Amino acid sequence: MVYEQKKRKQNRIAFRMVGVLFFGFALFRLISMMMGNNNHVILSTVFVAGGLGFGFYLIKESMRVSAYNMRYELQEDKIIIQNKKGTFTYSYDEIEDLNLIHPDETMQIDVITFKVNHTPYAVSMIGKKEFAEDFFHYIEKRSAN
């Protein structure tokens, strides 16, 4: 059983652009503070810290592993996960905290969450309720939990 979770490159680019905008605004404000064009020191300091922090956060989060395509291949005795960092092979005994989440019956999304060696994975399936349940039960039967 194979499932490929596709992610859009445009989303990563948009996150990075917004992060750079926040970062740039904060740097501009910091430079204007240093040049002495500042009447509200405390407010400007809060804006600079918030802009730098949020800009850095957005850029960092656009480069996380889950922002890229992931491929899950369920075999009889192991699970193979391919992502931007490479291919990882795990036995079903290593899987912890396996959950199937149905947020709401009106929503057409199902999320399977699990941990392998303290690394959390979230597999979201939109409009594939039966496949999500089969995927979950396949892992559940073979795992020790």
C-alpha positions in Angstrom: 0.0 0.0 0.0 1.5 3.3 -1.1 0.4 6.9 -0.3 2.1 10.0 -1.6 1.4 13.3 0.2 2.0 16.1 -2.3 2.9 19.7 -1.2 2.9 22.8 -3.3 6.1 24.6 -4.0 4.2 27.9 -4.2 3.2 27.6 -0.6 6.8 27.4 0.5 7.8 30.3 -1.7 4.9 32.4 -0.3 5.9 31.6 3.3 9.5 32.7 2.5 8.4 35.9 0.8 6.2 36.9 3.7 9.0 36.0 6.2 11.5 38.1 4.2 9.0 41.0 4.3 8.6 40.8 8.1 12.4 40.5 8.4 13.0 43.4 6.1 10.4 45.7 7.8 12.0 44.9 11.2 15.5 45.6 9.9 14.3 48.9 8.4 12.8 49.9 11.7 16.0 48.9 13.5 18.1 51.0 11.2 15.8 54.0 11.6 16.0 53.5 15.4 19.7 53.5 15.3 19.8 56.7 13.2 17.8 58.5 15.9 14.5 58.9 14.0 12.5 57.4 16.8 9.9 58.9 19.1 8.5 55.6 20.6 11.5 53.5 21.6 9.6 50.8 23.5 6.9 50.3 20.8 9.6 50.2 18.1 11.6 47.7 20.0 8.6 45.5 20.3 7.9 45.8 16.5 11.6 45.0 15.7 11.7 42.0 18.0 8.3 40.7 16.7 9.1 41.3 13.1 12.5 39.6 13.3 11.1 36.7 15.3 8.1 36.1 13.1 10.1 36.5 9.9 12.7 34.0 11.0 9.9 31.6 12.1 8.1 31.8 8.7 11.4 31.2 6.8 12.4 28.3 9.1 9.0 26.7 8.9 9.0 26.8 5.1 12.1 24.6 5.1 10.8 21.9 7.5 10.6 18.3 6.3 6.8 18.2 6.3 6.6 21.2 3.8 7.9 18.9 1.0 6.4 15.8 -0.7 6.4 12.7 1.4 5.8 9.1 0.3 4.7 6.3 2.6 5.0 2.7 1.5 3.6 0.0 3.7 5.1 -3.4 3.2 4.4 -6.6 5.0 7.1 -6.2 7.7 8.3 -2.6 7.4 7.2 1.0 6.5 9.3 3.1 4.1 9.1 6.9 4.4 10.7 9.0 1.7 11.0 12.8 2.3 13.5 15.5 1.4 16.1 14.2 3.8 16.1 10.7 2.2 14.5 7.3 2.6 13.9 5.8 6.1 12.9 2.2 6.8 11.2 1.4 10.1 9.7 -1.8 11.5 6.1 -1.7 12.7 7.3 -2.4 16.2 8.9 1.1 16.3 5.6 2.9 15.8 4.2 4.7 18.8 1.1 6.8 19.4 -0.9 5.7 16.4 -4.1 7.7 16.0 -6.7 8.2 13.3 -8.4 11.7 13.6 -11.7 12.6 12.0 -12.0 16.3 12.8 -15.7 16.5 11.9 -18.1 14.5 9.8 -18.8 17.5 7.5 -15.1 17.9 6.8 -13.6 15.6 4.2 -10.2 15.3 5.8 -8.7 12.4 7.8 -5.4 12.6 9.6 -3.2 9.7 10.7 -0.6 10.6 13.3 2.2 8.5 14.7 5.7 8.7 16.1 8.7 6.7 15.1 11.8 7.1 17.3 10.4 10.4 18.7 9.8 11.8 15.2 6.2 12.8 14.7 4.5 12.1 11.4 1.0 13.4 10.3 -0.5 11.9 7.2 -3.4 14.0 6.0 -5.8 12.5 3.4 -8.5 14.8 1.9 -11.5 13.1 0.5 -10.2 9.6 1.0 -12.0 8.4 4.1 -12.0 4.7 3.2 -8.4 4.7 2.2 -7.4 6.5 5.4 -9.2 3.9 7.5 -7.6 1.0 5.5 -4.2 2.7 5.9 -4.7 3.1 9.6 -5.9 -0.5 10.2 -3.1 -1.8 8.1 -0.5 -0.2 10.3 -2.5 -1.0 13.5 -2.6 -4.7 12.7 1.1 -4.9 12.2 2.3 -2.6 15.0 2.9 -3.8 18.6 0.7 -1.1 20.1 
